[in-house]
Each structure stands twice: as structure tokens, then as C-alpha cells.
Amino acid sequence: MKVSSHGGHNSIVQGANSGGRKEHLMDREVHRVFVSKLQALGHDVKDDTDEVGTTASMIVNNQVRNINSRKNDVGFSWHLNASNGQGHGVEVLCYSDKEASTAARISAEIAKRTGWRDRGAKIRPDLGVIRSTNCPVFLVECGFIDNESDMAKWNSDAIADAVIYAYFGQSSQKTPSKEISPQSPQTSEGKWTLKTGGVGIGEAQEIMNKLSEFNTKGSLVYEGDGIFYVTSEPVEDRNKLGALYWYLKDYRKWYVELYQV
């Protein structure tokens, strides 16, 4: 199938930010994973993310133009929700009743795989990226960025796998669909690495100090706009990353992924 995918907002006109987390960085993380998995399954996927718009309306107009530059079967727009810190869960926005059952199915599958509350389908014909495109577009609100419980369950692989299964009826075998805890049984396939979400310079320094404390090698990557990511060196035994994983996720309540490479 011909598929369009894009991350919402951009570094110029940012979306919701909370606790060092930035929506435009996190939604692009899911977008990239989704595109990679779909391409591996043989789909023709086009990246229609806009990085140059300087107003919210310009970004949407650019996204619509990018999507409509070719004939697509379906499109996906990636976002994170925000409220007063109390809102939580996943929901999928669509144009009309015609797409609502599919949107509900996608939302339910994401909720199942992440542990988020299922907020279901929301019909939003007022949104330009849904209204003005030449193919059905599903806007996926991947949890609430200002809800610590939601962000503790953040898993871009699980989100992408859920959408692929719910819409395309296919399963990706490249990565596990659920985050694996350090205490899970050891497998013999591949190595394990730990990756944080986007953090500021202070948090990045703290993480690097913990890498040293736990005798774990890793690298610091600057993504721009004052945001860093920290990735550990792959290890054969994921339990070696257990202490660091616990400190970042359970003690500091930060987003972190432990996955097989």
C-alpha cells in the first residue's frame, strides 16, 4: 500500500512540552519506527513531516501539500496529548463515521499493547490535516505528555506495532512489541541496549554519571534545541542494564526503552 506518515509540529512551532519531554521529538520517534517497520513489510511509505513551517497553520498547510503530492491509500499523523496532568490514554482522530470503527480499532490495539487507557475514536473534521487530504488520515494521540503514568508506559515499538496490526493486519518481527523488563527470561537472540527519551543538559549529565556508577558504557547524542539522548552500549545480558533501567524509569520516572538490537 501507499502510505503517508508524519510527525506533528516542528522545532520552530513546538507542540506540547512537559518535564523535559518535547512532543515534536517524541512523535517523530514513533513516526520513524512506524515508517521503518512498514517499509520492511514491503509498503511504499512517504515521509510528509514538515520541518520548515513557522506558524501552526503553515505547518498544517505544508503537511497537506506534502501528502497530496501523490496518491496515497492512507495517512498517519503522530502527536501526543496534553491537559492539566490528569488526562491519560490514547485516542485516534478521524474525519467521519466512515473511519471511526477503524480509528477505534487502532486505539484499542495501542491501549492493549501499552497499558494506556483506551479513549477510542474521535471524529474531528475541523482539523486541516484530516479534512484537506486526498486520503483518509488517522491522527494518533500517543498518550498525554504531561501525565507521568502515561509516559512511564511510553513504547514507540509497541505503538507502531499496534497500528500496523490494527490497520494492515500484519505483524512486525524485527523488534518486540512490548517493552521487556530487566527481570524477564534471558534469550539468546541479539544484544540489548537502553535508550532514554529527550532530556536537557542537566539530566543528560546525571545519566552519564549513572552510566559511570553502574560501569556501563554509552553515548550522548545531541538532537538540537537543547535536547539530548543517551544510549547504552549493547550487551548480551540485559540484566546488566537492570540497575540503570530501574533508576531512570522507576526512581526518576523518566521515559526509557530497553530493547533488543
Buried (B, 14 or more C-beta within 10 A) or exposed (E): EBBBBBBBBBBBBEBBBBBBBBBBBBBBBBBBBBBBBBEEBEBEBBEBBBEEBEEEEBBBBBBBEBBBEEEBEBBBBBBBBBEEEEBBBBBBBBBEEEBBEBBBBBBBBBBBBBBBBBBBBBBBEEBBBBBBBBBBBBBBBBBBBBBBBBBBBBBBBBBBBBBBBBBBEBEBEEBBBBBBEBEEEEEEEEEBBBBBBBBEEEBBBBBBEBBEEBEBEBEBEEBEEEBBBBBBEBBEEBEBBBBBBBBBBEEBEBBBBBBBE
